[in-house]
Amino acid sequence: MKKFLVLVVVILALFTIDHPMIKEPREKLLGEGVGLLSSASNVNRGPAASMARNRIKSELTLSETELEYLEETMQTDEQLQLFHTRYCRSKDLNLYFYEDRLNKVCDITATALAERRGK
């Protein structure tokens, strides 16, 4: 019990002391940890969103800005669902896709979401 208490005190001291000898390695270690966690979270993309993105890329000729918008908007299945609800069901104005191109994107997203629900 004594060893555990000493360990807790040492860990708390490492996180609260702002001496340069302790502060710099602590910030470096925390920065690496946060970087590792953020890079791990970027890999976890939804299967329906990935499928929809790939089908849209293959079926439509996209400009660079449309491609960037597509990558940002359809990263996860939840974002795909929000896109579909906002632009396909509610018919909100989309600045990147409109008329026939938006209808094609909506068909692809609806298919991807239906396949996700079917699995």
N, C-alpha and C positions, 0 to 999 in steps of 0.2 A: 504494500500500500504506500509505503514511504517513497519507493522508487517511482511509482506512478505519479505521485504528487510532485516530486522533483521534476519529472519529465513535463508535466503540465505547466509548471512555473517557468521552465526553460523555454518552452514553445511560446508561451504568452510573452515572455521577455523578448524573444526574437521578433515578434510581430509588433511590439509596442516601442522598442528602443529605436531612436532615430540617429544613432551614431553612424557615421559614414562607413565604417568597417562592416557593420551589420546591414545597413540600409541598402547599399548597392547590390550585394548578392541576393538579398530578399526580393528586391524589385525585379531583378533579372529572372529569378526563379518563378515569381508570380507571372511575369510577362510571358515566359515560355509556357507555363501552364494554361494561361488564358488563350494563347495562340494555338496550342494543341487542341483545346476544347472547341474553339471556333472553327478550326479546319475540320475537325471531326463532324461538326454539325452541318457543314456545307456538303458533305458527301451524302448525307441521308436525304435523298430526294424521293418524292413519291413516285410509284410506278405508273400511275395514271397520268401524272404531269409529264413524266419523261416520255411516255408513249405519245401523248398529245403534241408535245413540242417537236418530237422527231417526225411525226406525220405532217404537221404544219410546215416544217422546214422542207420536207420532200415534195409536198403538193403545191406549195406556193413559192413564188420567187420573192424573197424578202430583201429589203434594203438593210443597210447596216443599222439604222436606228430602229427599224422594226424587229430585227434580230435581237438587239439589246433589250428592247421592251419585252419581247417574248421570253427571254432568259430571266429577266427580273420578275415578270408577272406570274410565270408558271413554274416556280421552283418546287412547290409542294402540292400535294393533292388538295389541301385546304385552299390554297391560293387559286388553284384551277377551279374549284367549286365557286369561289367568290367571283372570279372572272365570268364564269358561265351565268351565274345569277345576275350579276350587274349588267353585262353587255348583251347577253342572249335572251334572258327571260324578261328583264326590266327594260330592255331596249335603250339603255343609256348610251350617250354619245361616246364613241371611242375615237381618239385622235389618230390612231395608227391604222386601224382596220375599219372599213366601212363598206356598206352595200354588199356586193357579191362576195368580196373577200371576208367580211365579217360573218356572213352566212356560212361560208366554208369553214372558218375557224370555229364557229358555234357548232356546226355538225360534228367536227372532229372532237371538240371538247365533250359534247354530249355522248358520243360513242365511247370515249375514254372513261368518262364517269360511269356509264352504264356497265362497262366491262369490269370496273373496279367494284361496283356493287354486286355484280354477278359472281365474283370470286369468293 
